[in-house]
């Protein structure tokens, strides 16, 4: 039987742009930190798919939302998820402008990451959020 620390940490990525989803997947790689389990990335492109994924499984260690997604933006979806799902996994919002950081606060996101995606800071932020989530559910 596999214990929690050996099971992959599941990361849910929301963006309507498959290039953004692919860039996030490549940036995160298979492992974001040596002290954490491998990660398994699940991608969704629509609000409906995101909500179905959460209705089916809230066992994600991290969710990353594209703030520029259309027609449903990551900011509004983050706010909706935090309002409607008790014990929601942490959310990292990707933002294009530093001025949008206040929207991420309104959306109750635990972290923001800038576009273009930074290959050093994004995995570090992801690792910190995953660590906190795994400690919380352990």
N, C-alpha and C positions, 0 to 999 in steps of 0.2 A: 504494500500500500504506500502511495506517495504522500508525504506530508506537505503541509502548506508551503514550506520554504523551498521545496523542490518543484512544485507546480509552477508553470509559467505564469508570470504576471500579465494579465490581460489589459491591453490598451485599446480603447475605442477611439477611432479617428473619424471626425465628421468634416467633410468638405464636399461641395458640389464639383470641385475641380480635381480630376484624377491625378493631375500633375502635382498638386499640393499634397494629396494623400500619399503619392509615391515619394515625394521629397521628405515628408515626415517619416515614413517607413524607413527610408535609406538613412536618414539622420539618426534615428534611434538605433538602428541595427538590431542585433539579436539580444544584446545585453547592454544596459545603460550604466551599470556599475558592477564591480567585481563582487560586492557583498550582497547583490540582489540576484534573484533567479532570472533565467532567460525571460524575454518578453515575447508575447504573442500579440500581433496587431490585427485588429478587426476594423475594416473600413466600411463606412456608410456615406451615401451621397445625398440623402434627402431627410427631411424632418421626420417623415413617416417611418423610414428605416431606422433612424436613431431611436425613436420612441418604442418601436417594436423590439429592438435589441435590448433596451432597458426593461421593458415589460417582461422579457424572457429571462434576463440575467442581469442582476445588479452586481455581479462579482468582478467588475472591472477594478483594476488598481488605479487607473488613470483614464481620463477622457481628454482629448485634444480637439478643440473646436476652431474652425476657421471663421474668424470674425467677418470676413468678406463674402462668405457663402451667400448664394442667391438661389431661390427667392427667400429662403429662411436663413437669416444670419445667425452666426454663432453666439452673438451677444444675447439675443432674445431667447434662443434655445437654452443657453446656459441658465438664464433666469428661470425659464419654465421648468427645467430639470430640477433646479434647487428648490423650487416651490412645490413641485409635485411628487418628488421621490425622496422619502425619508432616508437618511443615511446615504445620500448620493456620493458616488466616488468623486475625488477631486477633479476639477476642471482647469485645464490650461487653455487660455484663449490666445489665438494668433492675431496680432493687431498690426495694421499698416502704419498708423500714426501714433506717436507717443501721446498725443492729445486724447486718444481713445482709451487710455488706461482708466479714466474715471468711469467709462461705460462698463469695463470689466469689473470694477468694484460694485456697480449697481447690479451686474449679472451674478455677483457672488462667486466669481472665479477665484480659485486659490492662487493662480499665477498667470502672468502674461508673457508671451514671447513675441519678439518682433518679426515682421516680414522684412527683408528676406530672412529665412530661417538660419539661425546661427548654429553651425555644427558642433560648437563647443558648449554654449550655454544651454541649448535646448535639452540635450541628454542629461546635463547636470540638474536642471530644474525637474525634469521627469524623474530622475533618480530620487531626489528629495521628496517629491510628492508620493511616489510609489512606496518609499520607506515608511513615510508617515501612515499611509493607508494600510500597509501590511501589518504595522504595529497596532493599528486601531482594531483590525479585524482578527488579530491573533488571540 
